[in-house]
Amino acid sequence: MCCNLNIAALIVELDARAVVDAFSNNHYVNNIISPILDDCRLLNS
């Protein structure tokens, strides 16, 4: 979404440990949130 809107930089702050763990683990699988995590990981590359 950020790429589509030409947003070059985005800061995401998290305080939920489960979300941080899921984001940190490239092999995390959850059919509901995995697409969102994949999009966030692409922003970091």
C-alpha positions as CSV (number, residue, x, y, z in Angstrom):
1,M,0.0,0.0,0.0
2,C,2.8,2.4,0.8
3,C,4.5,1.7,-2.5
4,N,1.2,2.4,-4.3
5,L,0.9,5.7,-2.5
6,N,4.6,6.6,-3.1
7,I,5.4,6.7,0.6
8,A,9.2,6.3,0.8
9,A,9.5,6.0,4.6
10,L,7.2,4.6,7.2
11,I,7.7,4.1,10.9
12,V,5.8,1.3,12.6
13,E,5.8,1.0,16.3
14,L,4.7,-2.2,18.0
15,D,4.3,-3.1,21.7
16,A,2.7,-6.5,21.4
17,R,5.3,-9.3,21.8
18,A,3.3,-11.8,19.7
19,V,3.3,-9.3,16.8
20,V,7.0,-8.6,17.1
21,D,7.7,-12.4,17.2
22,A,5.6,-13.0,14.2
23,F,7.3,-10.2,12.3
24,S,10.8,-11.4,13.3
25,N,10.2,-14.9,12.1
26,N,10.3,-15.3,8.3
27,H,8.7,-18.7,8.6
28,Y,5.7,-17.6,10.6
29,V,2.4,-18.8,9.0
30,N,-1.0,-17.2,9.7
31,N,-3.4,-17.0,6.8
32,I,-5.0,-13.8,8.1
33,I,-2.0,-11.7,8.9
34,S,0.7,-13.3,6.7
35,P,-0.1,-11.0,3.7
36,I,0.3,-8.0,5.9
37,L,3.6,-9.2,7.3
38,D,4.9,-10.1,3.8
39,D,4.1,-6.5,2.7
40,C,5.9,-5.1,5.7
41,R,9.0,-7.3,5.0
42,L,9.0,-6.0,1.4
43,L,9.2,-2.5,2.6
44,N,12.4,-3.3,4.5
45,S,14.2,-4.7,1.4
